[in-house]
Amino acid sequence: MAEPLKIEFQSPALPESGDLVVLVGADLALGPVAQDLLGEAAGLVARAAKAERFKGKAKSVMVLPAPAGLAADRLVVVGLGAAGDETPLDLVALGGAIAGRTAGREATVICDFAGREVGPEEIAEMTLGARLRAYAFDRYKSKKGKKAKDEKNGDDSEEKTGGRLVLGCADPAAAKKAAKVRESLAEGVVLARDLVNEPANVLGPVEFADAAKALEKVGVDVEILDEKQLAKIGMRALLGVAQGSERPARVAIMRWNGGAKKDKPVAFIGKGVVFDTGGISIKPAGGMEDMKGDMAGAACVVGLMHALASRKAKANVVGAIGLVENMPDGRAQRPGDIVETLSGQTVEVINTDAEGRLVLADVMTYVRDRFEPAFMIDLATLTGAILVALGNEHAGLFSNDDALAERLVAAGEATGETVWRMPLGPAYDKMIDSKVADMKNVGGGRNAGSITAAQFLKRYVEDTPWAHLDIAGTGMGAPQSEIVRTFGSGWGVRLLDRLVRDHYEGRG
């Protein structure tokens, strides 16, 4: 297991060993605190920058041997870019950049920007970035600590984990308090990443359900529904997907009751296909190993519930995940089969690789009827078509409620987990009508594949405000950044935590 990063807070002071980290703007000017602490050694920064052609661009790093007079081993100079108030996203990335270049070491950061102090909330954002960057999935590496080139499942050239980061700031107590909230959020993201990164031979539906059950340690009420219960309830569409696998299906219902009793809960629903071969409509072999991540939506919901419960969010929240494995066994569902969903609507299965929407349909119906939530948001690595439309930069957003959609867009901009709203409409809905059942599980041909998938889900929503997030391009295999260095990104935990925090806490 990767060693956790230890973060501490103190008044600004020079370290006796390890790395000394200072921040400079595009003009290479040090902040006043760093200037005073470095004394004559401060002049080295400008001279070295000229020699190294270091311009102080945002998140750029220059590492120098510590000059005479300093007890530190290295002087690490990190660029802030152009002068001005840094956004929270800039600060998260800054923390990631610092953690990336000091990984596995002891480092002391002098937290001041040229011309102004750095407040506790800004320090806290830096700690969030540092914790996210410090994550590595290395539990199956027999030889840890060596340089690795596997950019999909682990860090690249800076794989070392652990270390100690000391943040020197004006008000250490206030910074520590603010950072505690971000620590809960980081834990939720890390939990989601761990689930996505686990291989499918280790993490099946039962094991995933056990991971959800473990949230009871932070105060979440968890109910696990087994196959016998699911059959009795009538989740025939979900069980139809699972019937080709030897591993039994599960549904986990997680509840955090932090709001007023009269407040309706908000509900988050995740697709949890622990491995997706495509079933009888089997996928090509190339890249199929990535289908261990076809449960990234469910992983996000589990990570979100951890984050909300750990920080004692003042909201009532339901998290529900449908957990199955899609395999091409002799008992597997066939193209042409017709299945009756929990809602009573029937589906003609045209393509068994369009299985996630069948799982979600039953879980969404169950949550809608049992909990009558204020809204439902589902997350799913649902379609390859969303990658064609949006690449890895945005998740696709589909919604029947403009206010909810606008709040999700705003939360995405605030956290960097951005979404792009896509259309819904009667013409698209008509594309999934079936001649022999109420609907087909895919539209006609390749056109509008993400939209027809969303139209399918919309048929199970009724009047409940709802949003669907297609995270096929963001939940797994997303581009590497200052805070994401693994296959599993943990995407969505920060987005939805922000949504709840800004709009749905303390409404009573």
Protein Blocks (a to p, Z undefined) as FASTA:
>chain_A
ZZddddddddddddfehjddddddfkopacfklmmmnmmmmmmmmmmmmmnopghighia
cdddddehiabfbdcdddebjaddddfklmmmmmmmmmmmmgoiacddddddehiacdfk
lmmmmmmmmmmmmpccfklpfbghiacfbfklmcfklmbggjjdddddfblmlmmmmmmm
mmmmmmmmmmmmmmmmpcfklmcfklmmmmmmmmmmnopacddddfklmmmnopaklmmm
mmmpcbdcddddddddfbcfklccddddddddfbaghpjmpcdfehplmmmmmmmmmmmm
mmmmmmmmmnopabdddddddddddddbfkbccehiacddfkopacddfblklmmlmmmm
mmmmmmmmmnopabdcddddfbfklmmmnommbccdddfbfklmmmmmmmmmmnopacdd
ddddfklmmmmpcfkbmbdcbdehjehklmmmmmmmmmmnmmaccddddfklmmgopacd
fkbcbfbloiojlmmmmmmmmmmgokZZ
